[in-house]
Amino acid sequence: MIQQVFNLFSTQESFAAWDKTLLDTFLTGLYQQLDDLKACVTQQVGVEEAPLRALRKYFHRLTVYLKGRKYLPCAWEVVRAEIVRSFSSSANLYERLRSKE
């Protein structure tokens, strides 16, 4: 998910829509998280394809939405809100799974 967010916000269109300094800070933080997670991902064996495919489709739909709205700032705000909601859902799921251990 972090990789998809990084890819989405690394586009020329996002640099045109967002404050460059804030976007650079955001992307740097995402890149650091991606770097930290590489060790975990390489250790994981047998990742299911269905969840990964669903995640790619989700971000593809966000990209299509942005293109359809011509990358206007209001469209970026909708995408930002969607991503915040997704991270929140992921965090809640992680906490529920962790509490079952």
Buried (B, 14 or more C-beta within 10 A) or exposed (E): BBBBBBEBBEEEBBBEBBEEEEBEEBBEEBBEEBEEEEEEEEEEEEEEEEEEEEBEEBBEEBBEEBEEBEBEEEBBEBBBEBBEEBEEEEEEEEEEEEEEE
